[in-house]
Amino acid sequence: MAASQDSYYLPSPSRWPITGSIGLFTLLGGFAILLDGSSVGKWLMIAGALIVLYMLFGWFGTVIRESQSGTYNDQVDLSFRWGMGWFIFSEVLFFAAFFGALFYIRVLSVPWLGGEGAGGVATGPLLWPGFDAVWPTNGPKDIGGAFETIPAFGLPALNTVILLSSGVTVTLAHHALKHANRRGLVGWLFATVALGLTFLYVQGTEFHHAYSELNLTLGSGAYGSTFFMLTGFHGLHVTIGAIMLTVMLARSLKGHFTSTHHFAFEAAAWYWHFVDVVWLGLFIFVYWL
């Protein structure tokens, strides 16, 4: 039964929030126990992860069924849009913290350790005598060991082309959906997922090359830690986005979405464009400059 457009939608009682809370508590509790040295923590983490996955499949499945049945109205659609907007904003702040750490280390702390103190004070001899203030750095006294960096115009440039191309294909899929072109929607969406998976494969190849041949690891001083924190978390977000788009592809094949009712697709596309923008920042500030 379709919902009235002038009514306020009130969802029925659901077990999914408490299920998710139990799963997250078990997952994080297991991690804490694992850090304490107990092998029980590993099994608690596995159990917690399985509960969270069960919750995600169940909760999103419920939302999809309610949406397809016409339960939601414009008020629900607006609340979904605000929710996704705030979620992406929180992700912007997440990456801003890592970019901020990179800026602080590269522009402020490394010069300070090398002697360029604030206010004209020579801080280098006081903080770390003999420190070589160059970027990329493997840390004072070369604690990270010798390593090589990854050239920007190699695999990173290829991945930039791949990811930006996927932003174009997902936009074309959205355009096809708005014009009720089901074949175009499925085709361009499939291309987007394929490009996303290709990006992850190339990034995995790059990481393997860095660890096995360049000695560039998480332990390679400040450069290694910031490099893998930024690129690794971005890869995780690409994985999440690819899963979201794969679900959209499966729903499209089942005949879900109409030209006027398809916010789930839009939300996944928003997230994918966000991932594209973050990668541009990574390519410029981590690989290039």
N, C-alpha and C positions, 0 to 999 in steps of 0.2 A: 504494500500500500504506500503510495507516494506521500511524502510529508508536505504539510501545508507550508507555503512560503512565508506566511506571517506568524508562524509559531516558533517557539524556542525549543530546540531539540534537547531532550534529556535522555542520555543513554541508560540502558537497563543495567542492573548490578552485574559486575564482571569479576571473574576470578583472576584475570590476567595481571592486574597490578600487583597483587600480593604474591602471585607466582613469580613474577619478575624480581620482586624484592627478595624473596627467598633465594632465588638463583644467584643474584648479585652478592648477597651476604655470604652464601656458601663459596662462591668463586673467590671473593676477596679474603674471606676468612681462611680458605685453603692456602692462598698465596702467602698470607702472614705466617701461617704455621710452617709452610715450606721454607720461608726465610729463617725460621727458628731452627731448621735442621731436621724436621720430622718428615718422614716419607708419606705420612698420612695426608699431608697438605696437597700432594700431587693428585691424589684420588678425589679429595674434596674439590679441587679446582676443576677436574674433569666433570664431576657431578654437577657443579655449579654452572659450567659452560653448557652442559646438556639441558639443564633446566631453563637457562636463558634462551637457548635455541628453540626449545619447545614453546616458551612464551611468545617469542617473535613470530613463529609460524602460526600459532593459535590466534594471537591478537590481530595480526595483519590479515589473517584469513577471515576473522570476524568482521573487520572493517570493510574488507572487499565485498563480502556477502551483503552487508548492510547497504553499501553504496550501490551495488547492482540491483538491489531490491527497491531502490527509490526511497529509502528511509531518510536520506539526508536532504536538507534544504540549503538555501543560500547562506543562512547563518552558519551552518556547519562548514560549508565551503570556505567562508571567510575565516573561520577559526583555524581551519587547516592551513590556510595561507599565512596567517600570522604566526602559527606554530612553526612552520617550515622556515619562515623568514628569521625568527629569533634563533632557531637551531643553527642556521647558516651563519648568523652573526656571532654566535658562540664559537663556531669553528674558525671564523676570522680572528677572533681574539686568541684562540688556541695557537694558531700559526704566528700571530703577531708576537706572542711571547718568545717563540723560538727565533724569529727574525730579529727581535730585540736583543736576545742573547748574543746572536751572531754580530750584530752591530756593536754592542758593548765590548765584546772581546776583541774584535778586529780594529775598531776605531779608537777605543779608549784604553782598555787594560793592557794590550800589547805595547802601545807606545809608552805607557806609564812605566811598565817593567823595563823598557829599553832606555829610559832616562828622560822622556818628554813629559815631565810632571806638570800638573795643573798650576797656574800662577807663576810659571817660570822656575819652579822648584825642581831640581834634578833628582827624581825619585829612583832612577835605575840603580845606582850604587847602594841605596838603602833597601830596596825591595828585593832585588835579585841581581847581584853583581855579575857582570859578564853575559847577561841575557841578550840574545840576538833578536832584536825586535823586527822580524820580517813575517810576512804572511804569504803562504800558509805556514803556521808554526806547529812544531811537534812538542812544544812545551819547554820550560826551563831545563837546561842541562840535557836537552834532547830525550826527555823521558819517554816520548812516544816512539822513538826509533826513527830511522830514515824511511821516508815513503815518497811516492810520486802521486801527483794529482791527476785527475781525469780531464783531458782536454775538452773544452766546451763544444768545439765543432767536430765532434765525433759522435759517439752514441747519444750524448745529451741533446745535440742538435737534431739527430734523427728522431728521438723521442718527442722533441718539441713539435716537429712537423706532424708526427702521428697523433699527438694529443690535440693539437689545434685542428687537425682534420676531423677528429671525432666530434669536436664542438660544432663543426659545420654540418656533419651528417645528422647529429641529433636535432639541430635546428631544422634541417630539411624534413626529418621525420615528423616534427611538430607541425610544420607547414602542411605536410600531407594529411595529418590527422585533422587539422582544422578545415581542410577541404574534403573530408570524408574519403580520402584516397587510401584505402586499407592496404593495398599492395605496396604503395610507396612508403607508408608507415612501417610496415614489417621489414621491407628491404633496407631502408635507411637506418632503422633501429638495429637490425642485424649487423650492418656495417659498423655502427658505433660500438657495439659490444665487441666485435672482432678487433677493432682498433684499440680498444681499452685493454684487451687481453694481450695484444701485441706489445703495447707499451709495457705491461708488467713483465713480459718475457724479456724484452730488451733491458729493462732495469735489473732484472735478476742476473742477466749476463754481465751487466756492468758491475754489480756488487761482487759477483764471483771473481771477475777480473781484478777488482780492487783488492780483495782479500788475498787471492792466490798469487798475483803477480806484482802488484804495486805496494804491498804491505800497508795499504790504507785500510785501517780498521777503526772500530770504536775507541781503541786504546791509543790511536795515533795523535795524542795531544788534543788541543782545543779544536783544531781543524777537523780531525777525524770524528770527534764526538758531535760537533755541530753538523757536519756533513751528513752523517748517517741518521741523526735525529730528524733533520729536516726532510731529507729524501726518503727515509724509511717511513716516517709518518705520512708523507704524501702518498707513497706507494700503498699504504694501508687504506687511505681514503679513496684512491683509485679502485682498489679491490672492492670496497663497500659500494662505490658508485657503479661498478660493473655488475655487481650482484643486483642492485636496484634496477638497472636497465635490463638485465636478463629477466627479472620478474615482469617488467613492463612488456618485454617482447613476448613472454609466455601468455600474458593477459591479452595482448593484441592478437595473437594467434587464436585465442579462444573467443574473439569477437567483443572483448570489453572495450570501453571508451566510445564516446561519440564526439562529434565536432564541437559540442558545447559542454560536455561533461567528461573531463579528463584531468582533473587536478593531480592525481597520482603520477601521471606521466610528466606533467609540468614540474612537480616537485623533484622528480629524478633528474630532469633536464636542468633545473636550477642548480642542483648539487653538482652536476657534471661541469657546468660552466664555472662554478666556483673552483673546482679542482683544476680546470684549465688556467684560471687566473693565478692561482697559487704556484703552479708550475712555471709560469712566466717569471714570477718573482724569484723562484729557485734558480732557474736557468741564468738569470742576469746576475744575481748577487752571490750565488754559491759557485757556479761553474765559470762564468764569464769574467766578472770583474775581479 
